[in-house]
Amino acid sequence: MAKKKVLLIDGDILIYKIATMNEIDTHWGDGLWTLHCDAKVCMDDVYSQIDDLGAQLEADDYVVALTDKNNFRKDVLPTYKANRKLKRKPMVLNTLREYVMKNHNGVIYKNLEADDVLGIMATEPTKEERIIVSIDKDLKQIPSLLSVDGHVVTETPKRLADYWFMIQTMAGDAVDGYTGIPSVGVKTAEKLISKYTNVPILDLWKIVVGMFKDKGYTEAEALQQARVARILRHGEYNKTTGEVKLWMQ
């Protein structure tokens, strides 16, 4: 018997994109502009896009992961996503969050981002075939099935997922407000450790720490970057208490 196929959908990206693209600016003349958005149109778009994903990937069910209001990474690195505080959010974003939670199998885990929810659900023991659906590059860290475009599904083995975790640790993410190794982007990080794709994670970590030290950083500082970069997997989170087991803890 075929396994039940369940889509794990990145709800943060889904609703942000829909909420943004449906905002309409109107010029009424004499320098007067207004911005409006029809929440009903956005809800219909959410429904349609989820329905399309289900049909394209021949899924039996789905969940939509969303980010909690609290984020454990801010305790690890206080500046994490601090650069987003003043950025305006789409007008109907909270309305769509409520809509998804009520009508579309929305899932929020205390203190976690949507990526972590996806990572945990994709790696926990199950008889289901679970597929992460997201364009977020961070999900390459998860040993799982992944669909970036909603059509093609690829499998990321654990060794490669660990390799991408180390790349993200080195590269950092300016959008999320953590530096990695300054001046090292994703492409540079790939070049630096490309010959270590088959090296066990703890051995690869020693190599990466050495690269941080070469730039004047301590192992503790490297570990801070790794803990922020890591997307959680099964066994690294307590669903009852909301406690996170930090990497290398």
Buried (B, 14 or more C-beta within 10 A) or exposed (E): EEEEBBBBBBBBBBBBBBBBEBBEEEEEEEEEEEEEBEBEEBBEBBEEBBEEBBEBBEBEEBBBBBBBEEBBBBEBBEEBBEEEEEEEEBBBBEBBBEBBBEEBBBBBBBBBBBBBBBBBBBBBEEEEBBBBBBEBBBBBBBBBBBBBEBEEBEEBEEBBBBBBBBBBBBBBBEEBBBBBBEEBBBEEBBEBBEEBEEBEBEEBBEBBBEBBEEEEBEEEBBBBBBBBBBBBBEEBBEEEEBEBEBBEE
